[in-house]
Amino acid sequence: MSFINEFFYFCANCISLFLKTPYTVVIGMGSNLGDREKLLNDALKEMKKLGKNFKMSSIWEADPWDSFSTETFLNAVVIFKTTLSPYILLRELQKIEDFLGRKRTPGLKWENRNIDLDILFYGEKIIETTDFHVPHKYLHHRAFVLIPLAELSPNFNVFHLQKKVKDIVQSLPKTDIQSVRLFSSFSV
């Protein structure tokens, strides 16, 4: 980790010590290796240490979005409240990925993975750094996170696009929507 990233992490850590107002966060979860459903459940169990008032979508199966992944994914979306800063939350989610055995190939952005946890939204904050984008920069193209989010909260305001999530889902190409199938219901 670079000095600048460490410095941002340190500053974020200091700020989160004083952050009292919880923010609503939306996390996208995905897995296409191993016992995918168990990995999603294990990730949720670990995430419950990071906040409160959890809601999780059903689990959806989706064809790979990119040409690098070869296996189908299980995906879900989790909404909860946290007082962690965005940078601390990112670091904690990466620790959960590491704990669950995620292996990263340097220089390879998309690949098969046993667990992937992405911050889709952190309140209505916009964060744009070289390696951290909130709202997630590909969100509006990804049926595999939009459909689970619409299941949980169809009127969720995708503030930076000034649209409701259900309207974004309806505007997706039919083939994208058909590539996402209900796998199992879930209750937190």
MOMO-V255338 format. One record per residue. SS is DSSP state (alpha for helix, beta for strand, coil for the rest). Layout:
SS ; SS
This chain:
coil ; coil ; alpha ; alpha ; alpha ; alpha ; alpha ; alpha ; alpha ; alpha ; alpha ; alpha ; alpha ; alpha ; alpha ; alpha ; alpha ; alpha ; coil ; coil ; coil ; coil ; beta ; beta ; beta ; beta ; beta ; beta ; beta ; beta ; beta ; coil ; coil ; coil ; coil ; alpha ; alpha ; alpha ; alpha ; alpha ; alpha ; alpha ; alpha ; alpha ; alpha ; alpha ; alpha ; coil ; coil ; coil ; coil ; beta ; beta ; beta ; beta ; beta ; coil ; coil ; beta ; beta ; beta ; beta ; coil ; coil ; coil ; coil ; coil ; coil ; coil ; coil ; coil ; coil ; beta ; beta ; beta ; beta ; beta ; beta ; beta ; beta ; beta ; beta ; coil ; coil ; coil ; alpha ; alpha ; alpha ; alpha ; alpha ; alpha ; alpha ; alpha ; alpha ; alpha ; alpha ; alpha ; alpha ; alpha ; coil ; coil ; coil ; coil ; coil ; coil ; coil ; coil ; coil ; coil ; coil ; coil ; coil ; coil ; coil ; coil ; beta ; beta ; beta ; beta ; beta ; beta ; beta ; coil ; coil ; coil ; coil ; beta ; beta ; coil ; coil ; coil ; coil ; beta ; beta ; coil ; coil ; coil ; coil ; alpha ; alpha ; alpha ; coil ; alpha ; alpha ; alpha ; alpha ; alpha ; alpha ; alpha ; alpha ; alpha ; alpha ; coil ; coil ; coil ; coil ; beta ; beta ; coil ; coil ; coil ; coil ; beta ; beta ; alpha ; alpha ; alpha ; alpha ; alpha ; alpha ; alpha ; coil ; coil ; alpha ; alpha ; alpha ; alpha ; alpha ; coil ; beta ; beta ; beta ; beta ; beta ; coil ; coil ; coil ; coil
